[in-house]
C-alpha cells in the first residue's frame, strides 16, 4: 500500500511512500525538517533536529 504524507504545519503534500519507509525531508513551503516513518500501516511524522 502507498501513503501520501502531508506537512503537519502547512498541509503541503510532501511525498508518496510505501510501508517500511524512513525518510528525512525539508518541507519546501514552510522550511521545516521532518523525519517520516511508515511502519505496519502507521505514518509517524516528527520534527527533526538539526545537528550542526
CORCOR-V910250 format. One line per field, one symbol per residue. phi: phi as a letter, one per 20 degrees, with the letter a starting at -180 (. if undefined). Layout:
phi=???
This chain:
phi=.dceddffednffeacbdfneccdbeffedmeecddccclnddddcfeeedd
